[in-house]
Amino acid sequence: MNDHRRQFFFWLGVFVLPLFWSWFTLSKKFARRERFVAFLWLAVFGIWLLHQRSALADQLETLSIVYPAILGWVTVALYVWLEWHSVKAGHRGF
């Protein structure tokens, strides 16, 4: 897989699920600046969640259904996009 494409999807993961993906930046293949950005976004995201705690608690039932559904559709869209680019590049699948 193309390195730029891999980086794009990795950073998309950091943006959408920072609590999970930012920890992957601790490997040696990421620069100190990239780790800083990932954990800074994790901190901003965490502070926002704490600040919005009461508003989110009121909508927890709705969020527990909608958030996974949105992530599922994003996953399907990214899979289709990757498959399309792989076929376009002459590869069968990725």
Legacy VTK file of the C-alpha trace (Angstrom):
# vtk DataFile Version 3.0
C-alpha trace
ASCII
DATASET POLYDATA
POINTS 94 float
0.000 0.000 0.000
1.186 3.527 -0.769
2.887 5.180 2.212
0.980 8.467 1.751
-2.327 6.597 1.722
-1.359 4.685 4.839
-0.414 7.924 6.615
-3.682 9.555 5.568
-5.783 6.739 7.024
-3.656 6.565 10.154
-4.100 10.271 10.864
-7.783 9.999 10.039
-7.936 7.319 12.731
-6.099 9.594 15.175
-8.602 12.365 14.453
-11.708 10.169 14.805
-10.588 7.887 17.667
-7.659 9.637 19.364
-7.830 7.561 22.547
-7.045 4.412 20.571
-4.877 5.539 17.640
-2.600 8.102 19.316
-0.882 5.304 21.266
0.395 3.827 17.991
2.578 6.924 17.543
4.802 5.653 20.339
6.503 3.276 17.884
9.901 4.305 16.543
8.641 5.011 13.026
6.900 8.216 14.161
8.769 11.458 14.765
8.605 13.326 18.053
6.520 16.057 16.362
3.953 13.482 15.176
3.677 12.040 18.684
3.224 15.534 20.069
0.442 16.327 17.588
-1.366 13.027 18.265
-1.240 13.404 22.043
-2.082 17.113 21.869
-5.218 16.213 19.890
-5.957 13.465 22.454
-5.683 16.064 25.239
-7.917 18.567 23.415
-10.444 15.829 22.670
-10.377 14.654 26.310
-10.833 18.177 27.668
-13.733 18.734 25.272
-15.351 15.461 26.419
-14.993 16.468 30.077
-16.399 19.902 29.347
-19.372 18.426 27.465
-19.902 15.626 30.003
-23.390 16.704 31.110
-24.627 17.350 27.566
-23.237 14.017 26.398
-24.756 12.141 29.349
-28.222 13.325 28.319
-27.661 11.953 24.811
-25.754 8.800 25.717
-28.399 6.411 24.411
-28.551 8.167 21.043
-24.765 8.430 20.809
-24.318 4.743 21.597
-26.320 3.928 18.459
-25.290 6.735 16.105
-21.515 6.875 16.700
-20.811 3.209 15.839
-23.112 3.483 12.813
-21.198 6.506 11.524
-17.867 4.749 12.082
-19.224 1.716 10.255
-20.234 3.780 7.223
-16.864 5.560 7.213
-15.143 2.160 7.332
-17.202 0.870 4.400
-16.532 4.053 2.412
-12.786 3.832 3.059
-12.755 0.146 2.091
-14.552 0.881 -1.188
-12.191 3.775 -1.868
-9.115 1.630 -1.190
-10.465 -1.192 -3.341
-11.213 1.215 -6.188
-7.722 2.723 -6.040
-6.126 -0.726 -5.898
-7.978 -1.852 -9.015
-7.184 1.450 -10.711
-3.474 0.923 -9.925
-3.597 -2.554 -11.485
-3.611 -4.535 -8.232
-6.270 -7.058 -7.431
-7.506 -6.013 -3.999
-5.179 -4.666 -1.362
LINES 1 95
94 0 1 2 3 4 5 6 7 8 9 10 11 12 13 14 15 16 17 18 19 20 21 22 23 24 25 26 27 28 29 30 31 32 33 34 35 36 37 38 39 40 41 42 43 44 45 46 47 48 49 50 51 52 53 54 55 56 57 58 59 60 61 62 63 64 65 66 67 68 69 70 71 72 73 74 75 76 77 78 79 80 81 82 83 84 85 86 87 88 89 90 91 92 93
